Amino acid sequence: MTTENASLLEYESRFAASVSYEKIVAYADKVPSLPHAVIQLLELLDDADADARRLVDAVSADPMLVAALLKLANSTLFAQAGKVTSAMQAVTTIGFSKLRSLVLATSLRGVLRRDAVDKLVWEHSIATAMIARKLASTVAPQSAEELFTIGLLHRLGQFVMLANQETRAAYPAILRQIRETGTDYVTAEKEQIGFAHPLIGALVARRWSFPPQACHVILHYANPLGRIETATDQKLALIKLSGLIANAARLGKPEGYIIELETIKALTHLLGITHPKLDVATTLIVDAKAQFREEAHMWPI
């Protein structure tokens, strides 16, 4: 079976009969590559021989990234004796793994406007990323920062669709359908546009050479998940659970959007997340609201 045929089988049923697979691939192919400075930084972060000096030189080429880096380094996430004032200090303070998340967050934020729908998508993405990192710190601590990054990217397709004028124009109808019927984004997008954001996000992520696990999670995070058999399944479950908790906490949740408390409970059971005294789903939702209030100022749209 060719790679193209395998992809078609994987993506089958994710778009309406009136839309061809070729049209969707062409749509994804029109998305610009990541900025050169971002590509350079990500390549350096993947280079085991890269040192802080080379990273700082690359970061310094983007004033917006420097400002975001200093803001994060001086945040309450990092207990510093004095104020961090240079890019070198900041990179040393936050570490290479968090720098990757910051680079991607700054790039994604740059494609959004300040309209209501953009703010919803951004708030949900950041909330999901924060929740995923916190949950992973106990379930899969070695993957905590990776889960933050995947959480940030899990709705990559919506960033792409909002940056395209044709698909962006459909979002008022998508939000209206959600408000009136209590459905989810995937259902409404597919009905209004012919395809939904997980498919577009996975295609673009693959085109941008993101890791296979990240592409898999982006494509499948909205699907039902009945068991965890692999490390990829565990990451998928954590992102799915984090997104559902964000919705239940009304973080980036459109009016009328479905809240899936039973699925939250099922996923916490699958992942082995428990609380000795309290209802675990309620606890996670309350904790997510508090965490977002504390950290959201570091990631403004």
C-alpha positions in Angstrom: 0.0 0.0 0.0 1.4 3.4 -0.9 1.9 6.2 1.6 -0.8 8.2 -0.1 -3.3 5.3 0.0 -2.6 4.7 3.7 -3.1 8.4 4.4 -6.4 8.3 2.5 -7.6 5.4 4.6 -6.6 7.1 7.8 -8.4 10.3 6.9 -11.5 8.6 5.3 -14.8 9.8 6.8 -13.2 12.9 8.2 -14.5 15.0 5.4 -17.9 15.4 3.6 -18.7 13.5 0.4 -18.8 16.8 -1.4 -15.1 17.5 -0.6 -12.3 15.5 -2.2 -9.1 14.3 -0.4 -7.1 16.1 -3.1 -8.9 19.4 -2.2 -8.1 19.0 1.4 -4.4 18.3 0.7 -4.2 21.3 -1.6 -5.8 23.4 1.2 -3.1 22.2 3.7 -0.3 22.7 1.2 -1.2 26.4 0.8 -0.4 27.0 4.5 2.9 28.9 4.7 5.9 27.2 6.3 6.9 28.3 9.8 9.0 31.5 9.8 12.7 30.9 9.1 13.7 32.1 12.6 11.3 29.6 14.2 12.5 26.7 12.1 16.1 27.6 13.0 15.3 27.7 16.7 13.5 24.4 16.6 16.4 22.8 14.7 18.8 24.1 17.3 16.6 22.7 20.1 16.8 19.3 18.4 20.5 19.5 18.1 22.2 17.8 21.1 25.3 19.9 20.5 23.6 23.2 20.5 24.6 25.5 23.4 22.8 28.4 25.1 24.8 31.0 23.2 23.6 29.8 19.8 20.0 29.6 21.0 20.2 33.1 22.5 21.6 34.5 19.2 18.7 32.9 17.3 16.1 34.1 19.9 17.5 37.6 19.7 16.6 37.9 16.1 12.9 38.1 17.1 12.1 41.0 19.5 8.6 39.6 20.3 10.1 36.3 21.3 12.7 38.0 23.5 9.9 39.9 25.2 7.9 36.7 25.8 11.0 34.9 27.0 11.8 37.6 29.6 8.1 37.7 30.7 8.1 33.9 31.3 11.5 33.8 33.0 10.3 36.5 35.5 6.9 34.8 36.1 5.9 33.0 39.3 6.7 29.7 37.6 10.4 30.4 38.3 11.5 31.5 41.7 14.3 34.0 41.0 16.3 36.0 43.6 16.5 38.9 41.2 14.9 40.2 38.0 15.9 38.4 34.8 17.0 41.1 32.3 18.8 39.3 29.5 18.0 36.6 26.9 20.9 34.5 28.2 19.6 34.6 31.7 16.1 33.8 30.5 17.2 30.8 28.5 19.2 29.5 31.4 16.3 30.0 33.7 13.5 28.4 31.8 15.5 25.6 30.1 15.5 24.3 26.6 12.3 22.3 26.8 10.2 25.2 27.9 11.9 27.4 25.3 10.4 25.1 22.6 6.9 25.6 24.0 7.4 29.3 24.1 8.7 29.5 20.5 5.6 27.6 19.2 3.2 29.6 21.4 4.6 32.9 20.1 4.3 31.7 16.5 0.8 30.4 16.9 -0.4 33.6 18.7 0.9 35.7 15.9 -1.6 34.2 13.3 -4.6 35.1 15.4 -6.7 38.3 15.5 -8.3 39.7 18.6 -11.8 38.6 17.7 -14.0 36.6 20.0 -13.5 33.3 18.1 -9.7 33.7 18.1 -9.7 34.4 21.8 -11.8 31.2 22.4 -9.4 29.1 20.4 -6.3 30.6 22.1 -7.7 30.3 25.6 -8.7 26.7 25.1 -5.3 25.8 23.6 -3.3 27.4 26.4 -5.6 25.9 29.1 -5.3 22.4 27.6 -1.6 22.8 27.5 -1.4 23.9 31.1 -3.7 21.2 32.3 -1.8 18.5 30.3 1.5 19.5 31.8 0.1 19.4 35.3 -1.6 16.0 34.8 1.6 14.6 33.1 3.7 15.7 36.1 2.2 12.8 38.0 1.1 10.3 35.3 4.1 10.7 32.9 6.6 13.2 34.3 9.2 12.5 31.7 6.7 13.8 29.0 5.3 16.8 30.9 6.8 19.5 28.7 6.1 17.5 25.5 2.5 17.2 26.6 2.3 21.0 27.1 3.5 21.4 23.5 1.1 18.9 22.1 -1.7 20.5 24.1 -0.8 23.8 22.6 -0.9 22.3 19.1 -3.9 20.0 19.4 -6.2 22.5 17.7 -3.5 23.6 15.2 -6.1 23.1 12.4 -8.3 25.9 13.9 -5.4 28.3 13.8 -4.9 27.4 10.1 -8.7 27.6 9.3 -9.0 31.0 11.1 -6.0 32.3 9.1 -7.7 31.4 5.8 -10.4 34.0 4.8 -12.7 31.4 3.2 -12.8 29.0 6.1 -12.7 31.8 8.7 -15.9 33.2 7.2 -17.7 30.0 8.2 -17.0 30.3 11.9 -20.0 32.6 12.8 -22.2 29.8 11.5 -20.2 27.2 13.3 -20.5 29.0 16.6 -24.2 29.5 16.0 -24.7 25.8 15.4 -22.8 24.9 18.6 -24.9 27.4 20.5 -28.2 26.2 19.1 -27.6 22.4 19.1 -25.0 21.8 21.8 -22.7 20.0 19.5 -18.9 20.2 19.2 -16.5 21.9 16.8 -15.7 18.8 14.8 -19.3 18.2 14.0 -20.1 21.8 13.2 -17.0 22.4 11.1 -17.6 19.3 9.1 -21.2 20.3 8.4 -20.4 24.0 7.6 -17.1 23.6 5.8 -16.9 20.0 4.8 -13.9 19.1 6.9 -12.8 19.7 10.5 -9.7 21.0 12.3 -8.2 17.7 13.5 -7.6 16.6 9.8 -6.2 20.0 8.8 -4.0 20.2 11.9 -2.6 16.7 11.3 -1.8 17.4 7.6 -0.1 20.7 8.4 1.8 19.2 11.4 3.1 16.4 9.1 4.1 19.0 6.5 6.0 21.0 9.2 7.8 17.8 10.2 6.4 17.6 13.7 7.0 14.2 15.5 4.7 11.4 14.5 3.2 11.1 18.0 2.2 14.7 17.9 0.6 14.3 14.5 -1.3 11.3 15.7 -2.7 13.1 18.8 -3.7 16.1 16.7 -5.6 13.9 14.3 -7.3 11.6 16.9 -7.7 13.7 20.1 -11.5 14.2 19.4 -12.1 10.5 18.8 -13.5 8.1 21.5 -10.7 6.3 23.4 -11.5 3.0 25.1 -8.2 1.7 26.2 -4.5 2.6 26.7 -2.0 0.2 25.3 1.0 2.3 24.2 2.8 5.5 25.2 1.1 7.3 22.3 -2.3 6.2 23.7 -1.4 7.6 27.0 -0.4 11.0 25.5 -3.6 10.9 23.5 -5.7 10.2 26.6 -3.9 13.0 28.5 -4.6 15.6 25.8 -8.2 14.5 25.3 -8.8 14.6 29.1 -7.1 18.0 29.4 -9.2 19.5 26.6 -12.4 18.1 28.2 -11.5 19.6 31.6 -10.8 22.9 29.9 -14.3 22.8 28.4 -15.9 21.8 31.7 -14.0 24.7 33.4 -15.3 27.0 30.6 -11.9 27.9 29.4 -12.2 28.8 25.8 -15.6 27.1 25.7 -18.2 28.6 23.2 -21.7 29.1 24.4 -23.6 25.8 24.2 -20.6 23.6 23.7 -21.0 20.1 25.0 -19.5 19.2 28.4 -18.6 15.5 28.8 -18.3 14.8 32.5 -18.7 11.0 32.0 -15.9 10.9 29.5 -13.7 12.9 32.0 -14.4 10.3 34.6 -13.7 7.4 32.3 -10.4 8.9 31.1 -9.3 9.6 34.7 -10.0 5.9 35.5 -8.0 4.8 32.4 -5.1 7.0 33.4 -5.2 5.9 37.0 -5.8 9.5 38.2 -7.6 9.3 41.6 -8.4 11.5 44.6 -8.7 9.8 48.0 -11.7 11.9 49.3 -13.2 14.1 46.6 -14.9 13.5 43.2 -11.9 13.5 40.9 -13.6 15.1 37.9 -14.9 18.0 40.0 -11.4 18.4 41.6 -9.7 18.5 38.3 -12.1 21.2 37.0 -11.8 23.4 40.0 -8.0 23.0 39.9 -7.9 23.9 36.2 -9.8 27.2 36.9 -7.4 28.1 39.6 -4.3 27.2 37.5 -5.6 29.3 34.6 -6.2 32.3 36.8 -2.6 32.0 38.1 -0.8 31.4 34.8 -2.9 32.8 31.9 -1.4 36.3 32.1 1.9 34.8 30.8 0.2 33.8 27.5 -2.0 36.8 26.4 -3.5 36.8 22.9 
